[in-house]
Amino acid sequence: MQSRYPLDWELLQKGDVLDAETLKDITGKTPGSDEFRFACMGLQALIQEKTGFTVKLPSDNSLRVLTDPEAAAHNERLFWQFMRSMVTRHTLNCSVDVDNLEATQRAQHDRTLLAQSRYVSAVAQTTKEIVLARNPPEPEPLDDGTR
């Protein structure tokens, strides 16, 4: 791929792979090192921001611009992972012992918990509505046995 340094966004296409050697040239870091991985994470975010493409950082020291079918599956998985993480973080935040916080920290913590509770509650309510819309309950039979 002919490109401008560090990368010509206009040349990237869905399905492209930036191999370890190309990434080494772009980042200046040694593949396999922590510095390389962090630099690739930054490049991944930059590519996504500039192109709107979903980019994955596999374990083989490459960056892969996902195709539409790959991106649909990948983004769905990340979305639900985020939702589970949001609930877990809120649950853990609820277990903080507020007696160990200073007054200003406690006030901020209370505001945070209130906001988080609203988000979690809204997600739970919306999920319930989606499930009910997909699987409407059977109508109750009338006294005469009809519906």
ZAMARVEX-631458 format. One record per residue (C-alpha): residue number from 1; x, y, z. Coordinates in nm, 3 decimals. Each point is the difference from the previous one (the first is absolute). Layout:
N
<node pos="NUM" px="X" py="Y" pz="Z"/>
...
//
This chain:
147
<node pos="1" px="0.000" py="0.000" pz="0.000"/>
<node pos="2" px="0.154" py="0.332" pz="-0.109"/>
<node pos="3" px="-0.063" py="0.257" pz="0.274"/>
<node pos="4" px="0.089" py="0.329" pz="0.157"/>
<node pos="5" px="0.157" py="-0.001" pz="0.344"/>
<node pos="6" px="-0.130" py="-0.113" pz="0.235"/>
<node pos="7" px="-0.297" py="-0.129" pz="-0.196"/>
<node pos="8" px="-0.216" py="0.113" pz="-0.290"/>
<node pos="9" px="-0.355" py="-0.035" pz="0.133"/>
<node pos="10" px="-0.147" py="0.026" pz="-0.348"/>
<node pos="11" px="0.177" py="-0.317" pz="-0.113"/>
<node pos="12" px="-0.133" py="-0.215" pz="0.284"/>
<node pos="13" px="-0.279" py="-0.236" pz="-0.091"/>
<node pos="14" px="-0.210" py="-0.245" pz="0.197"/>
<node pos="15" px="0.186" py="-0.330" pz="0.016"/>
<node pos="16" px="0.348" py="0.157" pz="-0.006"/>
<node pos="17" px="0.266" py="-0.133" pz="0.235"/>
<node pos="18" px="0.294" py="0.203" pz="0.123"/>
<node pos="19" px="0.266" py="-0.260" pz="0.076"/>
<node pos="20" px="0.261" py="0.015" pz="0.276"/>
<node pos="21" px="0.270" py="0.138" pz="-0.232"/>
<node pos="22" px="-0.222" py="0.285" pz="-0.122"/>
<node pos="23" px="-0.102" py="0.079" pz="0.356"/>
<node pos="24" px="0.364" py="-0.003" pz="0.109"/>
<node pos="25" px="0.076" py="0.256" pz="-0.274"/>
<node pos="26" px="-0.294" py="0.217" pz="0.111"/>
<node pos="27" px="0.051" py="-0.021" pz="0.377"/>
<node pos="28" px="0.376" py="-0.045" pz="0.022"/>
<node pos="29" px="-0.058" py="-0.267" pz="0.267"/>
<node pos="30" px="0.106" py="-0.365" pz="0.009"/>
<node pos="31" px="-0.285" py="-0.245" pz="-0.071"/>
<node pos="32" px="-0.092" py="-0.204" pz="0.304"/>
<node pos="33" px="0.103" py="0.268" pz="0.249"/>
<node pos="34" px="-0.241" py="0.181" pz="0.231"/>
<node pos="35" px="0.099" py="0.329" pz="-0.163"/>
<node pos="36" px="-0.092" py="-0.144" pz="-0.342"/>
<node pos="37" px="-0.339" py="-0.121" pz="0.126"/>
<node pos="38" px="-0.080" py="0.338" pz="0.158"/>
<node pos="39" px="0.106" py="0.183" pz="-0.315"/>
<node pos="40" px="-0.221" py="-0.231" pz="-0.207"/>
<node pos="41" px="-0.293" py="0.066" pz="0.234"/>
<node pos="42" px="0.045" py="0.372" pz="-0.061"/>
<node pos="43" px="0.021" py="-0.058" pz="-0.375"/>
<node pos="44" px="-0.309" py="-0.219" pz="0.016"/>
<node pos="45" px="-0.197" py="0.280" pz="0.166"/>
<node pos="46" px="0.134" py="0.254" pz="-0.249"/>
<node pos="47" px="-0.094" py="-0.214" pz="-0.302"/>
<node pos="48" px="-0.349" py="-0.051" pz="0.141"/>
<node pos="49" px="-0.038" py="0.373" pz="0.062"/>
<node pos="50" px="0.128" py="0.103" pz="-0.346"/>
<node pos="51" px="-0.178" py="-0.266" pz="-0.208"/>
<node pos="52" px="-0.301" py="-0.118" pz="0.199"/>
<node pos="53" px="0.118" py="-0.358" pz="-0.058"/>
<node pos="54" px="0.014" py="-0.260" pz="0.276"/>
<node pos="55" px="0.360" py="-0.105" pz="0.062"/>
<node pos="56" px="0.108" py="-0.301" pz="0.202"/>
<node pos="57" px="0.338" py="-0.061" pz="0.158"/>
<node pos="58" px="0.051" py="-0.378" pz="-0.020"/>
<node pos="59" px="0.271" py="-0.177" pz="0.198"/>
<node pos="60" px="0.224" py="-0.043" pz="-0.307"/>
<node pos="61" px="0.140" py="0.357" pz="0.019"/>
<node pos="62" px="-0.217" py="0.124" pz="-0.286"/>
<node pos="63" px="-0.291" py="0.240" pz="-0.038"/>
<node pos="64" px="-0.301" py="-0.118" pz="-0.197"/>
<node pos="65" px="-0.263" py="0.228" pz="-0.152"/>
<node pos="66" px="-0.309" py="-0.216" pz="0.034"/>
<node pos="67" px="-0.242" py="-0.069" pz="-0.281"/>
<node pos="68" px="-0.364" py="0.091" pz="0.059"/>
<node pos="69" px="-0.106" py="-0.352" pz="0.109"/>
<node pos="70" px="0.303" py="-0.022" pz="0.232"/>
<node pos="71" px="-0.064" py="0.348" pz="0.140"/>
<node pos="72" px="-0.367" py="-0.076" pz="0.067"/>
<node pos="73" px="0.088" py="-0.308" pz="0.207"/>
<node pos="74" px="0.300" py="0.164" pz="0.171"/>
<node pos="75" px="-0.185" py="0.319" pz="0.097"/>
<node pos="76" px="-0.301" py="-0.193" pz="0.130"/>
<node pos="77" px="0.228" py="-0.208" pz="0.223"/>
<node pos="78" px="0.178" py="0.312" pz="0.129"/>
<node pos="79" px="-0.333" py="0.177" pz="0.061"/>
<node pos="80" px="-0.132" py="-0.279" pz="0.224"/>
<node pos="81" px="0.338" py="-0.030" pz="0.170"/>
<node pos="82" px="-0.020" py="0.372" pz="0.080"/>
<node pos="83" px="-0.354" py="-0.036" pz="0.135"/>
<node pos="84" px="0.103" py="-0.285" pz="0.232"/>
<node pos="85" px="0.302" py="0.202" pz="0.111"/>
<node pos="86" px="-0.220" py="0.304" pz="0.070"/>
<node pos="87" px="-0.224" py="-0.203" pz="0.232"/>
<node pos="88" px="0.300" py="-0.163" pz="0.169"/>
<node pos="89" px="0.171" py="0.336" pz="0.060"/>
<node pos="90" px="-0.321" py="0.146" pz="0.144"/>
<node pos="91" px="-0.045" py="-0.300" pz="0.228"/>
<node pos="92" px="0.359" py="0.032" pz="0.122"/>
<node pos="93" px="-0.044" py="0.375" pz="0.048"/>
<node pos="94" px="-0.306" py="-0.069" pz="0.218"/>
<node pos="95" px="0.219" py="-0.207" pz="0.233"/>
<node pos="96" px="0.233" py="0.291" pz="0.079"/>
<node pos="97" px="0.000" py="0.073" pz="0.374"/>
<node pos="98" px="-0.098" py="0.367" pz="0.004"/>
<node pos="99" px="0.115" py="0.031" pz="0.362"/>
<node pos="100" px="0.355" py="-0.008" pz="-0.137"/>
<node pos="101" px="-0.058" py="0.298" pz="-0.232"/>
<node pos="102" px="0.046" py="0.366" pz="0.076"/>
<node pos="103" px="-0.311" py="0.220" pz="-0.020"/>
<node pos="104" px="0.074" py="0.129" pz="-0.350"/>
<node pos="105" px="0.085" py="-0.349" pz="-0.125"/>
<node pos="106" px="-0.317" py="-0.137" pz="0.154"/>
<node pos="107" px="-0.214" py="0.266" pz="-0.166"/>
<node pos="108" px="0.162" py="-0.074" pz="-0.337"/>
<node pos="109" px="-0.042" py="-0.373" pz="0.057"/>
<node pos="110" px="-0.371" py="0.048" pz="0.078"/>
<node pos="111" px="-0.048" py="0.203" pz="-0.319"/>
<node pos="112" px="0.186" py="-0.262" pz="-0.199"/>
<node pos="113" px="-0.209" py="-0.284" pz="0.141"/>
<node pos="114" px="-0.320" py="0.187" pz="-0.080"/>
<node pos="115" px="0.106" py="0.058" pz="-0.361"/>
<node pos="116" px="0.120" py="-0.359" pz="-0.039"/>
<node pos="117" px="-0.323" py="-0.134" pz="0.149"/>
<node pos="118" px="-0.198" py="0.196" pz="-0.256"/>
<node pos="119" px="0.206" py="-0.139" pz="-0.288"/>
<node pos="120" px="-0.022" py="-0.359" pz="0.127"/>
<node pos="121" px="-0.373" py="0.033" pz="0.065"/>
<node pos="122" px="-0.063" py="0.146" pz="-0.347"/>
<node pos="123" px="0.196" py="-0.282" pz="-0.163"/>
<node pos="124" px="-0.189" py="-0.262" pz="0.202"/>
<node pos="125" px="-0.338" py="0.154" pz="-0.090"/>
<node pos="126" px="0.091" py="0.026" pz="-0.368"/>
<node pos="127" px="0.125" py="-0.359" pz="-0.006"/>
<node pos="128" px="-0.328" py="-0.114" pz="0.155"/>
<node pos="129" px="-0.199" py="0.192" pz="-0.263"/>
<node pos="130" px="0.208" py="-0.152" pz="-0.282"/>
<node pos="131" px="-0.048" py="-0.353" pz="0.133"/>
<node pos="132" px="-0.376" py="0.053" pz="0.038"/>
<node pos="133" px="-0.024" py="0.144" pz="-0.352"/>
<node pos="134" px="0.178" py="-0.305" pz="-0.142"/>
<node pos="135" px="-0.203" py="-0.245" pz="0.209"/>
<node pos="136" px="-0.342" py="0.152" pz="0.071"/>
<node pos="137" px="-0.188" py="-0.174" pz="0.280"/>
<node pos="138" px="-0.295" py="-0.219" pz="-0.093"/>
<node pos="139" px="-0.334" py="0.174" pz="0.055"/>
<node pos="140" px="-0.188" py="-0.111" pz="0.309"/>
<node pos="141" px="-0.296" py="-0.226" pz="-0.078"/>
<node pos="142" px="-0.345" py="0.145" pz="0.071"/>
<node pos="143" px="-0.242" py="-0.163" pz="0.243"/>
<node pos="144" px="-0.173" py="-0.187" pz="-0.284"/>
<node pos="145" px="0.330" py="-0.155" pz="-0.112"/>
<node pos="146" px="0.051" py="0.228" pz="-0.304"/>
<node pos="147" px="0.268" py="0.257" pz="-0.049"/>
//
